[in-house]
Each structure stands twice: as C-alpha cells, then as structure tokens.
Amino acid sequence: MPAQPELLIGKYFIASFPHWDGRVEAMIDDVHYLVRFEVGSDGSPEALAVVALDDMVRAGRDDEEEGPGHWLFFDTTEQRAKFRALLNEPTDPDKPRVVQMRRQ
C-alpha cells in the first residue's frame, strides 16, 4: 500500500492497456480504485471500473513480464495533452522526436 494512497484520487491518466485516458475517481480500499475511462478513440463508450493498484503501477515486476506496463499519471488534462503532443507531434522539425516503445 502506498504511504499516501489518496494521492492518486483526482489524477488523470493514460492507461497502457486498454490504451484509454481517464481519471481516478475514488479509493475503494487499500489496493483498489474506481477509475473513469473516457470515450476511446476507437469509439468505445465512457466506462467506470474498479482497478487494482498493482495493475496501475505494475508493482512487483522485476523483469519484463508479458502484459501491459504501468499507467502514466498527470495533475491536469492539459499536462496529459502536452505529453501526448510531445510523443506525436514535434513542434520543431529539427528536434529529435520521442518515440514510444512498443512490445511485440
């Protein structure tokens, strides 16, 4: 259990699987959170889900196990959007682009 588990409440995230954005809405217990997934780019509807903290941070992984990686957390939707823009649309064509690593 994190030292201050309530710190995730209200954070915006990018989930590595199912590749949705969303927000942590509430803490259910010491190891589970209620999250709201936003409407997906594939047209999937908004959804609420109870997610284990271990699934969000991939705690206990000591090697590159199969499965999704940890989620990325942001304080605001603007921060999240800037991160996505950094990955997808470089502002200066002379600057190197950050490329996401994908597992095969």
N, C-alpha and C positions, 0 to 999 in steps of 0.2 A: 504494500500500500504506500502511495506517495506520502511524503511528510505533510503536505497540504493538498489533499485530494480535491478540494473545492476549487483549486486554481484553474482547472480545465473548464469549469462552468462558464458559459458565455463566449468561449473561444470558437473561432471559425476554423475550419479545417479543409484540407484536401486529403481524401482517403485514397490510399494506393489501390485499394480494391473495395468497392466496385468502380473506382475512378469517379467518385462523386464529391462534390463540395457540400458543406453543411455547417452545422453549428451544434455545439454541445449544449443541451438544454438543461439537464439536471443530473444530479448524482442519485443513483438508485440505492446503492450500498457501497461498501468499501472498494469493490472491484468492478462495478457496473455503472454505466452512464446511459442516459437517454439522449440520443442524438437525432437531429432532424436533417435528413438528406434533402438537398434542394432538387428541383427538377433537373434531370440529367440531360446532357447534350444529345443523348440518343432518344429523348422524348419520354424517358421513364418518369413516373409521377413522383411528387414530393412524398417522402415517407419518414415515419418515426421508427426507431429501432433501439433496442437495448443492446449495448455493445460492451464486451469485457475490456477492461483497461489493457490487459495483455495483448488483445488484438489491435488496439490502437498504437501501442508503443513497442509491440513485439518483444516484450520483456522475456528474458531467459534464453534468447537466441545467442548461442556462442559461435555459430558459423552461418554460412549462407544456406539455411534450410529452405526448402521449397515453400512457396506461399508468398503472400503479399508482404511488403515492407511496412515500416511504421508510417503513421499519418503525420502530416505537417500541420502545425497549429499557428494561428495568427490572431492578433488582437482585434483587427478590423477587416471588413470586406475589401477595403482599399489596399491594405497590405497584401492580402491574398491575390488580388487582381494584379498588383505590381509584380509579384513573384511569377505569376503565370505569364505576364508580358515579358519579363526577363527571359523566361525559358523559350517563348515562342516568337517574339518579335524584337530583335535587337534594334535599339534606337540609332546606333551608329554603325554603318556597314563596315567600317574599318576596325571595329572592336570584335574580338572573338565572341562566339555565341556559346552559351551554356547549353549543353545537350543532356537530356535526361537519360540515365542508364536504364535499359530495359532488360529484364531477364528473358531468356529464351527457353 
